[in-house]
Every structure is written in structure tokens, then in C-alpha cells.
Amino acid sequence: EVLDADVGVGKIAEMSKSKQDLNVAVHYGCHFLKPSKYKEIDDPERPLILDKQVEATGAKSINYKDKQMCCGAGGGVRARSPDVALEMTKNKLDSLKKTEAQCIVTPCPFCHLQYDRGQAELGGYDYPVLHIAQLLALAFGVPKEKLGFDVHAVSVDPIL
């Protein structure tokens, strides 16, 4: 939100030293745009703000089925019903299998955790999960060793 309002995608593109040649599945998360009554950042049903930021790094934001669907972590689902949460994560990941996505990018740390740890729990998926700040940092030339990738369950090495 701040990047869009105060920096803008033009400046992100200008600052991107290392163009990211990736097909990215953007996941907005349930709380980035909602409640839209109070957060008038973008269209809550068809947002583009993060897609534009991702593309400013040189990456391609791909469209996929159920893009706006919850990852399974929101609203206490993961804490209350871990099996339901994992099923929701599985549904989203299965949607990605039908695309050319190489990784997932999200602004939400809870969604990041759900996708990263959820893949480890489910097995059969290997989509690196990056926080939007990590993708931007890579594009801006920050060394990968400084970005916390060593604590990810799914290795980011295949996309770096």
C-alpha cells in the first residue's frame, strides 16, 4: 500500500537492478484489501496493485483459478481446524499446478506461513513462497543470504 502510494511502480521498475525472470502467482490474502469499506486501496474483487509491483521487477504475474480464495490460514481456521486449512491450501496449490507459476508472492506473513509450511505438510508441491518485500529486495540487488530464505520450508534456490 505504501509502496504504491509513496513510491509507485515506475520507481520500483527503475530501482530494479536484477530483473526477475519469473512466473509469479500473486496471493493477496484476505486482509490486505479488506474490509474494503475502510481500506480503499484497490478493487477487492479484482485487485492489481501487487500484480503491478511484481511486474515492475521484471517478473510476470500470472492469472489462475481461485486467485482470490483464502489460503486456509485466515480467520483462525489454521488454529481451529488444521485439516480444513490444509485442504484449502491444497485447493489453491492444485490450481497453480495448471499454470506456469514458478513461485508464490504474498504480502501477508500468515499466508506465507500457510503456503510454505502447508506444502511441507502436504507433500507433492514445491512452490517457493516469497514475501513481496523479499521479491523487491532481490530485484533491488540485496544478496539472497540477507533475506531469510534459510528458514523457508520450500527452498527458493530453484528460482534464484
C-alpha positions as CSV (number, residue, x, y, z in Angstrom):
1,E,0.0,0.0,0.0
2,V,2.8,2.4,1.0
3,L,4.9,1.3,-2.0
4,D,2.1,2.1,-4.3
5,A,1.1,5.4,-2.8
6,D,4.6,6.8,-2.0
7,V,7.0,5.1,-4.4
8,G,5.0,3.8,-7.4
9,V,5.6,1.0,-9.8
10,G,7.7,3.3,-12.1
11,K,10.2,3.9,-9.3
12,I,10.2,0.1,-8.5
13,A,11.0,-0.7,-12.1
14,E,13.7,2.0,-12.2
15,M,15.3,0.7,-9.0
16,S,15.2,-3.0,-10.1
17,K,18.8,-3.8,-10.9
18,S,18.3,-7.5,-11.2
19,K,15.2,-8.2,-13.4
20,Q,13.3,-11.2,-12.0
21,D,12.6,-13.6,-14.9
22,L,9.8,-15.5,-13.1
23,N,6.2,-16.5,-13.5
24,V,4.6,-15.4,-10.2
25,A,1.3,-16.4,-8.6
26,V,0.3,-13.4,-6.5
27,H,-1.8,-14.2,-3.4
28,Y,-3.3,-11.0,-1.9
29,G,-4.5,-12.6,1.3
30,C,-7.9,-11.9,3.0
31,H,-6.8,-8.8,4.9
32,F,-4.7,-6.8,2.5
33,L,-7.7,-5.3,0.8
34,K,-10.5,-5.9,3.3
35,P,-12.6,-4.6,4.8
36,S,-12.8,-2.6,1.6
37,K,-15.3,-0.3,3.2
38,Y,-12.4,1.1,5.2
39,K,-9.4,0.2,3.0
40,E,-9.9,1.7,-0.4
41,I,-6.6,0.5,-1.8
42,D,-7.8,-1.3,-4.9
43,D,-10.8,-3.3,-6.2
44,P,-11.2,-6.0,-3.6
45,E,-12.6,-8.5,-6.2
46,R,-10.1,-7.9,-9.0
47,P,-7.1,-6.2,-7.5
48,L,-4.0,-5.3,-9.5
49,I,-1.8,-3.4,-7.0
50,L,0.5,-6.3,-6.2
51,D,0.5,-7.7,-9.7
52,K,1.8,-4.3,-10.9
53,Q,4.5,-4.3,-8.3
54,V,5.6,-7.8,-9.2
55,E,5.7,-6.9,-12.9
56,A,7.8,-3.8,-12.1
57,T,10.5,-6.2,-11.0
58,G,10.5,-7.9,-14.4
59,A,8.5,-10.9,-13.3
60,K,5.3,-11.9,-14.9
61,S,2.2,-12.1,-12.7
62,I,0.0,-15.0,-13.8
63,N,-3.7,-15.3,-13.6
64,Y,-5.1,-18.5,-12.0
65,K,-8.3,-20.1,-10.9
66,D,-9.4,-19.1,-7.4
67,K,-6.8,-16.4,-7.2
68,Q,-8.9,-14.5,-4.5
69,M,-9.7,-17.6,-2.5
70,C,-8.4,-17.8,1.1
71,C,-5.2,-19.8,1.6
72,G,-6.6,-21.5,4.7
73,A,-4.8,-19.6,7.4
74,G,-7.3,-16.7,7.8
75,G,-9.9,-16.2,10.4
76,G,-8.3,-18.7,12.8
77,V,-9.0,-21.7,10.5
78,R,-5.4,-23.0,10.8
79,A,-5.6,-22.9,14.6
80,R,-9.1,-24.2,15.0
81,S,-9.3,-26.7,12.1
82,P,-5.9,-27.6,10.7
83,D,-7.3,-30.2,8.4
84,V,-9.7,-27.8,6.8
85,A,-6.9,-25.2,6.5
86,L,-4.7,-27.7,4.7
87,E,-7.5,-28.7,2.3
88,M,-8.0,-25.0,1.4
89,T,-4.2,-24.7,0.8
90,K,-4.2,-27.9,-1.3
91,N,-7.1,-26.5,-3.5
92,K,-5.1,-23.3,-4.2
93,L,-1.9,-25.3,-4.9
94,D,-3.8,-27.6,-7.2
95,S,-4.9,-24.5,-9.1
96,L,-1.3,-23.5,-9.5
97,K,-0.3,-26.9,-11.0
98,K,-2.5,-26.0,-14.0
99,T,-0.4,-22.9,-14.7
100,E,3.2,-21.9,-15.4
101,A,3.7,-20.5,-11.9
102,Q,7.2,-20.9,-10.5
103,C,6.6,-19.3,-7.1
104,I,4.0,-17.6,-4.9
105,V,4.4,-14.0,-3.7
106,T,2.2,-12.6,-0.9
107,P,2.2,-9.5,1.4
108,C,0.8,-11.5,4.3
109,P,3.1,-13.3,6.7
110,F,0.3,-15.6,7.8
111,C,-0.4,-16.7,4.2
112,H,3.3,-17.0,3.7
113,L,3.5,-19.4,6.6
114,Q,0.4,-21.4,5.4
115,Y,1.8,-21.9,1.9
116,D,5.4,-22.6,2.9
117,R,4.7,-24.9,5.9
118,G,1.5,-26.3,4.2
119,Q,3.5,-27.6,1.3
120,A,5.9,-29.3,3.6
121,E,2.9,-31.0,5.4
122,L,1.0,-31.9,2.2
123,G,4.0,-33.1,0.1
124,G,3.9,-33.1,-3.7
125,Y,4.3,-29.4,-4.1
126,D,7.5,-27.3,-4.4
127,Y,6.4,-23.7,-5.0
128,P,8.9,-21.3,-3.3
129,V,7.0,-18.7,-1.3
130,L,8.3,-15.1,-1.1
131,H,7.0,-12.2,0.8
132,I,6.6,-9.2,-1.6
133,A,9.4,-7.5,0.3
134,Q,11.8,-10.4,-0.5
135,L,11.0,-10.2,-4.2
136,L,11.5,-6.5,-4.2
137,A,14.8,-6.8,-2.3
138,L,16.1,-9.4,-4.8
139,A,15.2,-7.0,-7.6
140,F,16.9,-4.2,-5.9
141,G,20.1,-6.2,-5.6
142,V,20.1,-7.3,-2.0
143,P,22.1,-10.6,-1.6
144,K,19.8,-13.6,-1.1
145,E,21.7,-14.5,2.1
146,K,20.3,-11.4,3.8
147,L,16.6,-12.3,3.1
148,G,15.8,-15.1,5.4
149,F,15.4,-17.8,2.8
150,D,17.3,-20.2,5.0
151,V,14.2,-20.6,7.3
152,H,11.8,-21.4,4.4
153,A,10.4,-24.9,4.3
154,V,10.4,-24.9,0.5
155,S,13.7,-23.9,-1.0
156,V,13.9,-20.8,-3.1
157,D,17.1,-22.0,-4.8
158,P,15.3,-23.3,-8.0
159,I,14.1,-19.7,-8.8
160,L,17.2,-17.8,-7.9
